[in-house]
Each structure stands twice: as structure tokens, then as C-alpha cells.
């Protein structure tokens, strides 16, 4: 990666306000059951769903794919009806991160920050991830999971222009540029061979101590 991302990186085919696109609730899942299970297993592996945790789910919806409810789950997203339908959520925040990447939370106030199948829609990902570092407690993880499915008109051009390996590298680079994190760990969470479902990739980094 060069020091500056190219100007076209965060352009989108549909530049209209996201409030219009997400105005109607979508009570669907955007990855299949195998990929959802892989997300949930990763969260458990990392201890995200511990009963004493306070967790922030960015760009969230009506389901957060956690196997167990943490003590507090703050869901931040674009559609109020979806967020209010999330059965594990203890707090709902409607907020457009592409308009304002700042997170309305205090420093070091969360035990984990999650973002599932949505990092590809951020037009200011480095700023958002810098905010994630700010609100995380030292040693706590940010967990970014994604597949090869998306709304192509709303995904940024950098995402559409590369392959799965390139997307993993791109997300890790966003985290590096954001600062405040230990080096990211990149993994494929679904089998590489003989698997017919949606692939699931994860990039995880911990807030520096």
C-alpha cells in the first residue's frame, strides 16, 4: 500500500445518501448459515460473548450472531426498526458512520467492537477504526468479518476491485493506518476446499495496552 489511498478507493456506484438506501428495514441475513456459524464460533473463541462483557456492534441490524448475550450489547446502525428488533441489544443507536465517523461513546468503554459483513460499505474506514481503538479497553479486540457478498452499488470501489485475499489485506491496512492496535490477525473461518457455502473471513486486532 502507498501512503495515500487513490482518490477512487472510497467512491461508490450509488453516491446517494445511505439514509435512503437503508430507509426500509431488511429482516434478512446477508450470509448463509455456515458463515453465520463461523462468525458465532469466532466470537465465542475470542470471549466476546462473555456474560460480563460490554460489546459494541457497528453497522448492526436485527441480529448480531452472538451465541450468548453479553452483559451489554450496544447496536449501532442505520435502521431503527432493525436495531430495535435485535433480541440481545441493550441500547440502540441510529448513526451514519459515512456522514460522521465519530462514535458517541466514552474512551475505553467497551470489551469488544464488532462489524459483521459491513466494512465494505464504509467510505471513511480508517477514521471509524481509529474511533474503535479509542472506545476499546486496552487488550480488547475489534472483530471485522466479511464474505464475498455485498450490495455492489453501495460497496466502495476498492472492495469491488480486488479478490478475497486483497480484501483481507485491505482491512488489515485500514487497521494499521487507524493506529492504536496490535498487528492484525487475518484468517479464513470456513473451509477452503470442499465447502459450498459463503466463505467467511476475519480480521482481528487488539487495542494496544
C-alpha positions in Angstrom: 0.0 0.0 0.0 1.2 3.5 -0.7 1.0 6.3 1.9 -2.2 7.7 0.3 -5.1 5.7 -0.9 -6.1 6.5 -4.5 -8.9 9.0 -4.9 -11.3 6.4 -6.4 -10.9 4.0 -3.5 -13.9 5.1 -1.5 -16.2 6.2 -4.3 -19.4 4.1 -4.9 -21.6 3.5 -7.8 -24.6 4.8 -5.8 -23.4 8.1 -4.2 -26.9 8.9 -2.8 -27.4 9.3 0.9 -27.3 6.0 2.8 -30.4 7.1 4.7 -32.4 6.5 1.5 -30.9 3.0 0.9 -31.5 1.8 4.4 -34.8 3.5 5.0 -36.8 0.3 4.7 -35.9 -2.5 7.2 -34.4 -5.7 5.8 -35.1 -8.6 8.2 -32.8 -11.0 6.4 -29.3 -12.3 6.9 -26.7 -11.4 4.4 -24.6 -14.6 4.7 -25.7 -18.3 4.9 -26.0 -20.5 7.9 -22.4 -21.9 7.6 -20.9 -18.4 7.6 -23.1 -17.3 10.4 -22.0 -20.3 12.5 -18.4 -19.3 11.7 -19.0 -15.7 13.0 -20.6 -17.0 16.2 -17.8 -19.5 16.8 -15.2 -16.8 16.4 -17.0 -14.5 18.9 -17.0 -17.4 21.4 -13.4 -18.2 20.7 -12.5 -14.6 21.5 -14.7 -14.4 24.5 -16.8 -11.6 23.0 -20.0 -13.2 24.4 -18.7 -13.5 28.0 -21.5 -12.6 30.4 -19.7 -9.7 31.9 -18.8 -8.0 28.6 -19.9 -4.7 27.1 -19.9 -5.0 23.4 -20.4 -2.6 20.5 -21.8 -3.9 17.2 -21.2 -1.5 14.4 -23.4 -1.2 11.3 -25.7 -3.7 13.1 -29.2 -4.9 12.4 -31.8 -7.2 13.9 -29.3 -10.0 14.7 -25.7 -9.8 16.0 -24.8 -13.5 15.5 -23.7 -14.0 19.1 -24.3 -17.4 20.8 -24.8 -15.8 24.2 -25.9 -12.3 25.2 -23.1 -10.2 26.8 -24.0 -8.1 29.8 -24.5 -5.1 27.5 -24.8 -5.1 23.7 -24.9 -1.7 22.1 -26.1 -1.9 18.4 -25.3 1.0 16.1 -26.7 1.1 12.6 -28.9 2.8 10.0 -32.4 1.4 10.5 -34.2 1.9 13.9 -36.7 -0.9 13.3 -33.9 -3.4 12.7 -31.9 -2.3 15.7 -35.0 -2.4 18.0 -35.7 -6.0 16.9 -32.3 -7.2 17.9 -33.2 -9.5 20.9 -29.8 -9.2 22.6 -29.4 -5.4 22.3 -29.5 -3.3 25.5 -29.0 0.0 23.7 -29.8 1.2 20.1 -28.1 4.0 18.3 -29.1 5.2 14.8 -25.9 6.7 13.3 -24.5 7.1 9.8 -20.7 6.5 10.0 -20.2 7.6 6.5 -21.5 11.1 7.5 -19.9 11.2 10.9 -17.2 8.5 11.8 -17.1 9.6 15.4 -18.6 7.1 17.9 -20.8 8.7 20.6 -19.2 6.8 23.4 -16.5 7.4 26.0 -12.9 6.3 25.9 -12.0 2.7 26.8 -15.7 1.8 27.4 -16.1 -1.5 25.5 -14.7 -5.0 25.8 -15.1 -5.7 22.1 -16.1 -3.9 18.9 -17.8 -6.0 16.1 -18.5 -5.3 12.5 -20.0 -8.1 10.5 -20.3 -8.0 6.7 -20.3 -4.2 6.6 -16.7 -3.0 6.5 -17.0 -2.8 2.7 -19.6 0.0 2.9 -17.5 2.4 4.9 -16.3 5.4 3.0 -14.1 6.6 5.9 -13.0 3.2 7.4 -9.7 4.5 8.8 -11.4 7.2 10.8 -14.1 4.7 12.1 -11.4 2.2 13.1 -9.5 4.9 14.9 -12.6 5.6 16.9 -13.0 1.9 17.6 -9.5 1.9 19.1 -10.5 4.9 21.2 -13.6 3.3 22.7 -11.9 -0.1 23.3 -10.3 -1.1 26.6 -6.6 -2.0 26.4 -6.2 -5.5 25.0 -9.8 -5.7 23.8 -10.5 -6.9 20.2 -12.0 -5.3 17.1 -13.5 -8.1 15.1 -14.2 -7.5 11.4 -15.8 -10.3 9.5 -16.9 -10.4 5.8 -17.7 -12.7 2.9 -17.8 -12.2 -0.8 -21.4 -11.0 -0.9 -22.4 -7.3 -0.8 -24.7 -4.7 -2.2 -22.4 -3.8 -5.1 -23.8 -0.3 -5.7 -23.0 0.6 -2.0 -19.7 -1.1 -1.6 -16.7 1.1 -2.2 -14.8 0.6 -5.4 -11.6 -0.6 -3.7 -13.6 -3.5 -2.3 -15.1 -4.4 -5.7 -11.7 -4.1 -7.5 -10.0 -6.9 -5.6 -10.4 -10.5 -4.5 -10.8 -12.2 -1.2 -7.1 -12.1 -0.4 -6.9 -8.5 -1.4 -9.9 -7.6 0.8 -8.3 -9.2 3.8 -5.1 -7.2 3.1 -7.1 -4.0 2.7 -8.9 -4.4 6.0 -5.6 -5.1 7.8 -4.2 -2.0 6.2 -7.1 0.1 7.4 -6.4 -1.0 10.9 -2.7 -0.2 10.6 -3.5 3.3 9.4 -6.0 3.8 12.1 -3.3 3.2 14.8 -3.7 2.1 18.3 -3.9 -1.6 17.5 -1.5 -4.5 17.7 -0.8 -6.2 14.3 -4.0 -7.6 12.8 -4.6 -11.4 12.5 -6.2 -12.5 9.3 -7.9 -15.8 8.8 -10.5 -17.7 6.8 -13.1 -19.1 9.2 -14.8 -21.5 6.8 -13.1 -24.4 5.0 -11.1 -23.5 1.9 -11.7 -26.8 0.0 -14.9 -28.8 -0.5 -17.1 -26.1 1.1 -20.1 -24.9 -0.9 -21.4 -22.1 1.3 -20.5 -18.5 1.7 -16.8 -18.0 2.7 -16.2 -16.2 5.9 -13.0 -14.2 6.5 -12.0 -12.4 9.7 -9.5 -9.6 10.5 -9.0 -9.2 14.3 -6.8 -6.7 16.1 -6.4 -5.9 19.8 -6.2 -2.4 21.3 -2.7 -1.8 22.3 -2.0 -2.0 26.0 
